[in-house]
Amino acid sequence: MQSIKSDLRSWFWVFVLVLVLQAFPAPVSGNELTPGEAQSGSLLWRMQQGYTTATTLNTDVRIDISGLVARVKVRQEFRNEGGEWVEGIYVFPLPDKAAVDRMRLHIGDRFIEGEIREKEQAKKEYEQAKQAGKKASLVQQQRANLFTTSVANVAPGELVVVEIEYLEDLRYEDGRFSIRFPMTLTPRYIPGQVLPDRQGNGWSADTDQVPDASLITPPQVTRSQNHKISLTADVNAGMPLEIIASRYHPVNVTEQNGHYVVELSDQQTIMDHDFELVWRPIPSAKPRAMAFSETVDGKPYHLLMVMPPDQDDVPAAQMPRETIFIVDTSGSMHGVSMSQAKRAVNLAIKALKPGDLFNVIEFDSYTSALFPHSRLASAANVGSALAFVERLRAEGGTEMRPALKLAMSTPPQETHLRQIVFITDGSVGYEEEMFSIIEQQLGAARLFTVGIGSAPNSLFMRKAAEAGRGSYTFISALHEVREKMDALFKKLEHPQVTDIEVHWPSGVIVDSYPATVPDLYLGEPVSIKAQASNGFRPGEVVRITGNSVTGSWAADLDIDSSTASEGVGALWARARIGALADQERRGGNAEELRTGILQTALTHHLVSKYTSLIAVDKTPVRPVGDPLSSEQVPNLMPYGQSMNAVFGFPATATSAPAMRIMGAAWMLAAFLFLVMIRTSRRRPRGRHL
């Protein structure tokens, strides 16, 4: 009888263990592939038999640069190797100032040109086509630097080619032009309470703080065996160059008739690190002013660039500075990024002068400061700061609000010029909230952002610096930390050009952006995009004025001699859309601003927060009754980042509560199993007859 009771007790514990384990997903076995195991850049199809991938054949990027404008063509090829009809959805980064204006879809032997539509209408047309079995593609903007492409009704074995084109104006800084092409993205940190409904297929649920989180969190993977990238850039600089080089990838450069052709040395390069191309004109050709124009539908558009005073013309600032360093130590900064950040802060601290004030604030899920308030840069305080920085470790979430608020809420010293240096990868999903906080609470201080890592959030870096009337830079490799920080030190030490105004010729009505030109720092130009009511008369100039430490400053630009350049109108439209979106974020008239964004985007054929590109074939191809499956596309983890640190527990961009529950469940299961074994061992042994 005792033996029977023991057996029943053992089987009871087994039954409880099975119930517990069935409440959670079991590991996938065999040849099935989960979203987390998929390879970067490949469409992930969810078939009836499980997960599989469409083999990536090639990704090719073509960059054509003329003057200050670049047109970029991104061609991605995929093949559906599964046995079912599928819909693929993939999220990909683009530059934060990209004006996306073209999309073409090739599926098998069909070619479909994308058309611009209001966002909801485009989505409706796409869903109707998908349900009707028609081939279709939809390109939507989730952030200014993050887009989603959906491809519907791809037959088994078919080749899919998606071409995206965009325009972008170049960056000019410290005598060098540059262009950056993002190849992957850093997972964004998603805080807040989970919402009941879900818009997309990302790894994160939508929350009250990031309502579209499921649309901006594609799966991340650590390696890719198939998908690679080839890239070619044709640079027509319009002037002889002293240097042209790639910062992070080996390239081959050839020159012919003033054109420079740059190609990746390895045409099968892994997409885990942003590509950046830089070139510098020879000193005698260094531009002081440049103007480009385009006429669209009878309306003239202009892109202007004027350099402020050189370093030799502007003395170093005499007023002592108060510098507050904010360092991101969240999980996404683990590894190489943390090493870059620590080295950058060390150099900055050592560059302080004895009369300067400073403090160091670090943040992950929590915020802590070296000192209660800023202190003099004495030898003892600098030593304490260097030791503090050396102890920094990357873990936890990216809760940057408390850190920024702490830096901005400390009463400033009237005798010192306050400058905040924010060192981060910017991997958050609540960017717009941060821009508003900076604008509302920064006061007279200036904010400079330093983008860390191989794939930082460029939108956050640029817009946060603009909101903080500062400047931004990127550090993506350890060997360039000193170079980039030295350039930042020069900006911090030299006074900015303030109170900048643009004076247009009389009789010309102009709609220009930025409407208010921000403060300028050493080596940075005044850059303006304008739509004019009519052309300029010969000899007329645009005068730009401002104030520097030496007094008034002015520069003239002859618009009549501007160079014709395709895309200037689209770049103006992109700048206008960005300015209207900022007004919307600040609480302007929502309906009027939405109408302005919509009309501008439709007129110039641009993807925006209210418009999308849609391509639909008229002929149904999927047989009625055949199922259509869909799934999200993975992205490659940026170089130097740890999957465990980012998605671990706790970490940036993680669903930690669910992981805690999962861990607790397995611990409970292990405990029950142990109890079962120990109970079985206590069973009395039977007597031998």
C-alpha atoms as one frame of an Amber mdcrd trajectory, in Angstrom:
protein
   0.000   0.000   0.000   2.849   2.376   0.896   4.497   1.592  -2.457   1.315
   2.496  -4.342   1.056   5.826  -2.489   4.658   6.631  -3.326   4.062   5.856
  -6.993   0.992   8.072  -7.043   2.944  10.889  -5.367   5.731  10.624  -7.955
   3.311  10.642 -10.859   1.535  13.645  -9.308   4.782  15.639  -9.363   5.445
  14.559 -12.950   1.962  15.772 -13.902   2.589  19.164 -12.221   5.969  19.479
 -13.958   4.399  18.824 -17.373   1.717  21.443 -16.750   4.345  24.045 -15.823
   6.539  23.349 -18.842   3.617  23.382 -21.251   2.849  26.953 -20.217   6.063
  28.122 -21.933   7.481  27.641 -25.425   9.834  24.735 -25.886  13.103  25.042
 -27.811  12.839  24.445 -31.541  14.520  21.249 -32.703  15.473  19.723 -35.996
  15.849  22.027 -38.987  13.281  24.613 -37.929  14.585  28.159 -37.690  13.365
  30.733 -35.202  13.354  34.499 -35.856  16.265  34.934 -33.456  18.359  32.426
 -35.391  17.688  33.825 -38.865  20.433  35.510 -40.813  20.699  39.235 -41.342
  19.141  40.791 -44.395  17.107  37.716 -45.254  13.348  37.716 -45.540  11.939
  35.472 -42.838   8.954  33.464 -44.007   6.729  31.652 -41.548   5.580  28.462
 -43.257   3.025  25.915 -42.110   5.852  23.551 -41.149   7.753  26.200 -39.142
  10.225  29.013 -39.869  12.453  29.141 -42.898  14.365  31.886 -44.703  14.531
  33.240 -48.213  18.150  33.046 -49.317  19.662  36.464 -49.890  21.421  36.685
 -53.217  22.827  40.214 -53.088  22.476  43.737 -51.742  23.943  46.414 -53.933
  24.281  50.142 -53.160  25.064  52.802 -55.752  25.882  56.332 -54.533  26.098
  59.143 -57.118  27.436  62.405 -55.670  27.379  65.758 -57.450  28.297  68.876
 -55.510  26.348  68.826 -52.247  23.715  66.288 -53.330  23.814  62.470 -53.375
  21.349  60.097 -54.992  21.515  56.630 -53.478  20.048  53.461 -54.996  19.671
  50.426 -52.747  18.931  47.161 -54.558  18.107  44.073 -52.488  17.515  40.642
 -53.993  15.703  37.799 -52.240  14.468  34.364 -53.300  11.588  32.516 -51.640
  12.961  28.999 -51.251   9.989  27.755 -49.261   7.043  25.806 -50.571   4.305
  28.326 -49.807   3.139  31.760 -50.917   4.523  34.373 -48.579   4.513  38.010
 -47.470   7.814  39.411 -46.230   8.089  42.414 -43.887  11.459  43.966 -43.170
  12.683  47.037 -41.297  15.845  48.809 -42.466  17.731  51.995 -41.541  18.475
  54.917 -43.847  20.187  58.272 -43.156  18.037  60.533 -40.970  17.892  63.213
 -43.679  17.097  60.832 -46.548  14.368  61.998 -48.931  12.927  58.656 -50.125
  11.215  59.317 -53.449  11.368  56.141 -55.552  10.604  52.451 -55.192  10.565
  49.702 -57.802   9.496  46.120 -57.276  10.669  43.209 -59.440   9.081  39.827
 -58.741   9.909  37.169 -61.270   9.402  38.736 -64.700   7.210  41.587 -63.458
   8.242  45.206 -62.918   6.130  47.571 -60.786   6.815  51.277 -60.157   5.886
  52.669 -56.751   3.436  55.555 -56.415   3.030  57.973 -53.509  -0.195  57.840
 -51.510  -1.543  59.070 -48.202  -0.372  56.514 -45.654  -3.746  55.031 -44.710
  -4.847  54.867 -48.339  -1.611  53.147 -49.344  -2.003  50.610 -46.559  -5.605
  49.945 -47.589  -4.601  49.405 -51.233  -1.815  47.067 -50.167  -4.071  44.955
 -47.938  -6.675  44.692 -50.681  -4.045  43.576 -53.175  -2.589  41.094 -50.711
  -5.978  39.511 -50.032  -6.773  39.414 -53.747  -3.598  37.464 -54.450  -1.865
  40.312 -56.319   1.824  41.065 -56.118   2.364  44.284 -54.154   4.938  46.220
 -52.146   4.588  48.981 -49.547   7.303  51.311 -48.184   6.467  53.155 -44.956
   8.398  55.495 -42.657   8.496  54.585 -38.949  11.127  57.174 -38.008  12.988
  59.688 -40.145  15.820  57.120 -40.312  13.817  53.871 -40.101  11.615  52.400
 -42.830   9.536  49.275 -43.390   9.042  47.447 -46.683   6.331  44.806 -47.123
   6.241  42.441 -50.103   3.086  40.374 -50.690   2.303  37.210 -52.664   5.743
  35.896 -53.525   5.476  32.442 -55.066   7.647  29.475 -54.058  10.998  29.705
 -55.818  10.476  33.282 -57.069  13.151  35.962 -57.055  12.205  39.276 -55.423
  14.110  42.498 -56.177  13.275  45.668 -54.263  14.894  48.966 -55.270  14.716
  51.992 -52.962  16.079  55.397 -53.986  16.638  58.498 -51.911  18.313  61.900
 -52.031  20.560  63.314 -49.325  22.659  66.432 -48.872  26.264  65.940 -47.786
  27.762  66.878 -44.460  30.648  69.361 -44.478  32.738  69.775 -41.347  36.322
  70.739 -40.552  37.203  71.052 -44.240  35.883  67.602 -45.201  32.784  66.335
 -46.976  31.255  63.066 -45.836  28.361  60.708 -46.442  27.242  57.845 -44.215
  25.258  54.765 -45.261  23.769  52.737 -42.373  24.006  48.970 -42.783  22.219
  47.834 -39.633  20.623  49.249 -36.481  21.171  49.116 -32.739  18.160  47.611
 -30.908  16.102  50.360 -29.294  15.234  50.414 -25.615  11.450  50.233 -25.130
  10.100  51.391 -21.740   6.498  51.712 -20.547   3.390  49.646 -19.872   2.416
  47.091 -22.498  -0.619  48.034 -24.607  -3.304  45.410 -25.340  -3.005  45.614
 -29.133   0.039  45.183 -31.378   0.662  47.015 -34.679   3.653  45.060 -35.990
   5.689  41.868 -35.700   8.749  43.152 -33.799  10.230  41.540 -30.706   8.755
  44.246 -28.449   5.119  44.875 -27.623   3.718  48.380 -28.111   3.795  50.439
 -24.906   2.245  53.642 -23.610   5.634  55.382 -23.988   6.488  53.874 -27.408
   3.115  53.125 -29.067   4.747  51.817 -32.254   7.428  49.686 -30.589   6.406
  46.523 -32.464   7.074  48.352 -35.748  10.657  49.437 -34.927  12.065  46.304
 -33.244  12.954  43.727 -35.914  14.686  40.510 -34.803  18.463  40.800 -34.269
  21.027  38.116 -35.048  24.731  37.806 -34.291  26.054  36.500 -37.619  25.204
  36.099 -41.273  26.450  33.402 -43.613  24.689  34.465 -46.789  23.680  38.094
 -47.150  26.500  40.518 -48.004  26.706  43.975 -49.541  28.484  45.497 -52.530
  28.820  49.287 -52.712  30.040  51.759 -55.327  30.228  55.545 -55.020  30.823
  57.960 -57.904  32.057  61.283 -56.504  31.890  64.350 -58.758  33.171  66.872
 -56.238  33.546  69.728 -58.695  37.030  70.419 -57.328  40.339  68.535 -56.996
  40.615  66.382 -53.859  43.499  65.987 -51.442  42.057  62.923 -49.684  39.219
  60.475 -50.343  38.844  57.493 -48.025  36.490  55.132 -46.233  36.656  55.295
 -42.455  35.670  51.732 -41.585  35.840  49.573 -44.727  38.714  48.846 -47.161
  37.995  50.414 -50.566  39.510  50.761 -54.024  39.613  54.288 -55.480  40.114
  55.267 -59.115  40.081  58.761 -60.655  39.070  59.720 -64.176  38.235  63.165
 -65.584  37.596  64.644 -62.145  35.337  61.780 -61.051  36.401  59.501 -58.211
  34.991  55.965 -58.182  35.061  54.205 -54.817  34.281  50.501 -54.420  34.345
  48.203 -51.426  37.440  46.030 -51.747  35.386  43.073 -50.612  32.177  43.037
 -52.641  30.804  40.505 -50.146  31.096  42.720 -47.052  29.165  41.847 -43.903
  26.424  44.373 -43.044  27.328  45.004 -39.403  28.984  48.431 -39.541  27.884
  51.766 -41.015  29.805  52.845 -44.120  31.272  56.357 -44.113  33.074  58.010
 -47.028  35.049  61.229 -46.477  36.914  63.490 -48.882  38.824  66.751 -48.514
  39.490  69.318 -51.245  43.053  70.546 -51.687  43.640  73.718 -49.597  43.442
  76.098 -52.545  40.050  74.649 -53.504  38.577  74.752 -50.006  35.035  76.115
 -50.486  33.998  79.364 -48.825  30.538  79.311 -50.393  28.556  76.996 -52.642
  25.124  77.307 -54.281  23.032  74.747 -56.178  19.643  75.250 -57.786  16.806
  73.324 -59.418  13.523  74.406 -60.997  10.538  72.105 -60.405   7.150  72.918
 -61.960   8.320  76.478 -62.580   9.429  77.053 -58.971  13.126  77.705 -58.216
  14.767  75.872 -55.294  18.194  76.622 -53.818  20.722  74.821 -51.619  23.278
  77.207 -50.084  26.416  76.669 -48.001  28.592  79.443 -46.546  31.568  78.888
 -44.254  31.833  80.888 -41.005  35.184  82.364 -39.818  38.245  80.101 -39.828
  39.989  79.031 -36.645  42.785  81.538 -37.265  40.239  84.352 -37.338  38.530
  83.425 -34.054  40.399  83.412 -30.718  39.718  80.797 -28.064  36.963  81.591
 -25.586  38.129  83.522 -22.530  35.156  82.597 -20.359  35.755  79.452 -18.244
  33.517  76.509 -19.014  31.368  74.170 -16.984  31.305  70.817 -18.783  28.941
  68.052 -17.717  29.670  64.659 -19.268  26.730  62.250 -19.543  27.801  58.667
 -20.307  25.424  55.941 -21.500  26.308  52.662 -19.716  23.283  50.632 -20.836
  23.493  47.098 -22.210  23.719  48.194 -25.856  26.993  49.980 -25.019  28.632
  46.712 -23.950  31.972  45.775 -25.509  33.706  48.014 -28.036  31.195  50.856
 -27.582  31.925  51.087 -23.865  35.670  51.151 -24.546  35.165  53.994 -27.042
  33.013  55.947 -24.588  35.445  55.573 -21.691  38.419  56.594 -23.793  36.500
  59.630 -25.080  35.561  60.777 -21.568  39.106  60.249 -20.300  40.505  62.467
 -23.050  37.859  65.117 -22.399  38.520  65.188 -18.638  42.278  65.452 -19.149
  41.725  68.392 -21.538  39.959  70.491 -18.856  41.679  73.624 -17.603  42.155
  74.297 -13.852  39.551  77.072 -13.870  36.884  74.895 -15.485  34.071  73.191
 -13.637  32.962  69.666 -14.490  30.943  66.626 -13.460  30.342  63.107 -14.798
  26.898  61.465 -14.860  26.374  57.851 -15.901  23.078  56.133 -16.594  21.549
  52.782 -17.486  18.375  51.731 -15.685  19.472  54.147 -12.958  21.389  57.429
 -12.853  24.373  58.314 -10.679  26.713  61.323 -10.610  30.371  61.579  -9.630
  29.791  64.760  -7.611  26.588  66.276  -6.143  27.351  69.346  -8.270  30.092
  70.473 -10.655  33.551  70.943  -9.146  36.782  72.614 -10.196  39.056  70.589
 -12.458  41.751  70.249  -9.803  44.258  67.412  -9.908  42.405  65.564  -7.121
  38.984  65.941  -8.742  40.306  64.926 -12.150  41.897  61.848 -10.574  38.596
  60.911  -8.921  36.802  61.330 -12.236  39.264  59.138 -14.122  38.858  56.408
 -11.503  35.058  56.770 -11.695  35.109  56.373 -15.465  37.407  53.351 -15.284
  34.838  51.549 -13.099  31.969  52.079 -15.549  30.329  48.902 -16.850  27.625
  48.495 -19.495  24.396  46.839 -18.366  20.733  47.658 -17.870  18.221  49.783
 -19.763  18.628  53.129 -21.527  16.763  55.440 -19.129  18.278  58.700 -20.316
  15.565  61.068 -19.055  16.753  61.221 -15.403  20.365  61.760 -16.463  19.547
  64.639 -18.801  17.165  66.206 -16.302  19.813  65.975 -13.570  22.378  67.712
 -15.771  19.960  70.450 -16.806  18.343  71.026 -13.398  21.575  71.833 -11.544
  21.756  75.620 -11.095  24.317  77.005 -13.587  27.301  79.110 -12.578  26.997
  82.622 -13.989  30.765  82.839 -14.268  31.005  79.762 -16.500  29.651  78.767
 -19.915  27.726  75.513 -19.423  28.214  72.782 -22.035  26.731  69.284 -21.782
  28.479  66.471 -23.657  26.150  63.497 -24.115  27.922  60.239 -25.071  25.512
  57.521 -26.214  24.443  55.209 -29.044  20.974  56.797 -28.906  19.214  53.408
 -28.956  15.832  54.537 -27.624  12.347  54.395 -29.074  11.151  57.655 -27.493
  13.336  60.143 -29.399  10.730  62.879 -29.790  10.107  63.063 -26.047  13.827
  63.633 -25.481  13.969  66.448 -28.050  11.114  68.228 -26.257  12.774  67.809
 -22.843  16.008  69.318 -24.177  14.230  72.286 -25.767  12.182  73.008 -22.646
  14.774  72.515 -19.893  18.243  73.216 -21.323  18.131  76.958 -20.675  21.245
  78.881 -21.744  23.423  75.747 -21.853  24.531  73.991 -25.041  24.248  70.250
 -25.711  26.766  68.293 -27.799  26.125  64.660 -28.744  28.760  62.013 -29.391
  27.375  58.994 -31.249  29.143  55.823 -30.094  29.309  52.425 -31.782  29.208
  50.888 -35.241  25.520  51.715 -35.853  24.365  54.633 -33.658  20.947  56.276
 -33.969  21.900  59.201 -36.224  18.452  60.796 -35.920  18.838  61.135 -32.168
  22.387  62.518 -32.440  21.524  65.241 -34.945  18.147  66.321 -33.581  19.256
  66.317 -29.930  22.217  68.536 -30.841  19.950  70.847 -32.845  17.500  71.084
 -29.938  20.466  71.807 -27.656  21.971  74.423 -30.026  25.164  72.382 -30.117
  26.923  70.042 -32.512  27.280  66.290 -32.994  29.919  63.784 -34.015  30.272
  60.014 -34.416  32.923  57.709 -32.959  32.686  54.244 -34.473  36.207  52.891
 -33.911  38.771  53.078 -31.110  41.514  54.421 -33.391  39.522  57.601 -34.154
  38.575  58.571 -30.587  41.401  61.100 -30.190  40.815  62.645 -33.625  37.080
  63.072 -33.060  37.448  64.327 -29.488  40.154  66.829 -30.485  37.741  68.242
 -33.065  35.041  68.440 -30.394  37.422  70.218 -27.992  38.036  72.894 -30.634
  34.311  73.444 -30.963  33.897  73.684 -27.193  36.804  76.097 -26.795  35.977
  78.451 -29.669  32.940  80.695 -29.549  30.035  79.978 -31.832  28.610  82.370
 -34.388  25.235  83.439 -33.001  22.246  85.544 -34.030  22.590  84.408 -37.644
  20.267  86.007 -40.178  19.816  85.441 -43.901  19.057  88.523 -46.011  17.516
  87.811 -49.416  17.371  90.332 -52.297  14.418  92.683 -52.199  11.335  91.582
 -54.070  12.039  87.865 -53.623   9.698  85.943 -51.305  11.490  82.956 -49.809
  10.406  79.920 -47.771  13.710  78.677 -46.287  14.849  76.022 -43.779  15.983
  76.099 -41.131  13.768  79.121 -40.548  16.043  80.087 -37.655  19.680  79.204
 -38.367  21.193  77.538 -35.273  24.406  78.605 -33.586  27.516  77.580 -35.483
  30.772  76.109 -34.275  34.287  75.985 -35.632  34.471  74.351 -39.044  30.698
  74.103 -39.589  28.933  75.907 -42.446  25.661  77.765 -42.702  23.455  75.436
 -44.782  20.105  76.641 -46.110  17.430  75.116 -48.342  15.042  77.614 -49.907
  12.111  77.914 -52.287  11.985  81.314 -53.999   9.010  83.061 -55.558  11.046
  83.981 -58.625  14.570  83.973 -60.000  17.373  86.323 -59.058  18.629  89.235
 -61.130  22.289  89.250 -62.230  24.609  90.518 -59.527  22.176  89.962 -56.654
  23.565  88.250 -53.567  22.312  86.570 -50.413  23.938  88.110 -47.344  24.400
  86.062 -44.161  25.249  87.907 -40.946  25.971  86.941 -37.356  27.953  87.752
 -34.235  31.176  86.188 -32.982  33.571  86.992 -30.155  35.404  89.422 -32.435
  32.232  91.309 -33.322  29.930  91.223 -36.321  30.451  88.714 -39.132  29.027
  88.684 -42.681  29.374  86.688 -45.884  27.865  87.131 -49.350  26.808  84.435
 -51.801  26.141  85.042 -55.506  23.003  83.003 -56.275  22.997  83.944 -59.945
  26.102  81.794 -60.504  24.659  78.705 -58.792  25.114  75.241 -60.298  22.127
  73.238 -61.551  21.610  70.103 -59.463  18.879  67.465 -59.488  17.217  66.828
 -56.142  17.491  70.284 -54.570  13.684  70.627 -54.614  13.205  67.271 -52.888
  15.775  68.174 -50.230  13.933  71.435 -49.558  10.689  69.460 -49.227  12.358
  67.022 -46.781  13.615  69.945 -44.690  10.143  71.529 -44.701   8.530  68.265
 -43.615  11.020  67.983 -40.755  10.343  71.555 -39.632   6.554  71.019 -39.687
   6.980  67.779 -37.728   8.963  69.687 -35.078   6.150  72.246 -34.801   3.692
  69.365 -34.440   5.781  67.870 -31.617   5.832  71.240 -29.849   2.031  71.356
 -29.750   1.182  73.342 -32.884  -2.110  73.070 -34.743  -2.113  69.343 -35.503
  -4.548  69.424 -38.422  -2.867  72.338 -40.202   0.591  70.849 -39.754  -0.547
  67.405 -40.899  -2.043  68.992 -44.016   1.203  70.876 -44.687   3.313  67.713
 -44.348   0.909  65.709 -46.500   0.728  68.261 -49.319   4.497  68.748 -49.400
   5.168  64.995 -49.462   2.589  64.314 -52.174   3.821  67.197 -54.336   7.448
  66.039 -54.188   6.685  62.285 -54.178   8.301  61.664 -50.775   7.744  59.058
 -48.080   6.855  60.718 -44.757   4.980  59.980 -41.544   1.745  60.589 -43.491
   2.656  59.184 -46.940   3.899  55.857 -48.291   5.043  54.343 -51.572   2.766
  51.607 -52.937   3.264  49.296 -55.930   0.446  46.931 -57.004   0.243  44.610
 -59.982  -3.209  44.372 -61.552  -3.160  40.618 -62.222  -3.859  38.164 -59.369
  -1.170  35.470 -59.199  -1.852  33.527 -55.997  -4.503  30.850 -56.545  -7.667
  31.305 -54.518  -7.495  29.075 -51.476  -3.701  28.920 -51.245  -2.593  30.208
 -47.827  -0.414  33.312 -47.447   2.040  33.412 -44.552   4.037  36.391 -43.305
   6.852  37.119 -40.871   9.369  39.743 -39.775  12.866  40.226 -41.178  15.939
  40.058 -38.900  18.804  42.578 -38.820  22.444  41.888 -38.019  23.701  42.983
 -34.614  26.161  45.892 -34.992  29.846  45.040 -34.872  31.259  44.919 -31.347
  27.907  44.478 -29.601  26.915  41.515 -27.453  23.549  39.831 -27.971  23.569
  38.753 -24.305  24.300  42.275 -23.098  21.579  43.842 -25.252  18.826  41.246
 -24.961  19.989  39.706 -21.702  18.517  40.214 -18.253  18.542  43.052 -17.463
  19.581  44.822 -20.656  18.782  47.502 -23.153  15.889  46.746 -25.477  14.650
  43.687 -23.637  11.318  42.309 -22.518  12.740  41.711 -19.051   9.412  41.002
 -17.281   8.647  38.109 -19.612  12.173  36.779 -19.194  11.855  36.955 -15.416
   8.640  34.941 -15.590  10.299  32.417 -17.886  13.269  32.066 -15.548  11.046
  31.685 -12.519   9.031  28.996 -14.290  12.093  26.946 -15.100  13.378  27.324
 -11.541  10.014  26.087 -10.256  10.147  23.187 -12.694  13.619  22.248 -11.506
  12.486  22.415  -7.885   9.477  20.166  -8.557  11.661  17.693 -10.393  14.066
  17.582  -7.437  11.180  16.998  -5.031   9.906  14.184  -7.235  13.303  12.465
  -7.220  13.759  12.799  -3.482  10.232  11.497  -2.852  10.924   8.495  -5.051
  14.141   7.733  -3.124  12.234   7.544   0.176  10.028   4.686  -1.123  10.425
   1.577   1.150  12.217  -1.300  -0.441  10.203  -4.491  -1.014  11.074  -7.604
   0.983  12.711 -10.541  -0.729  10.812 -13.763  -0.412
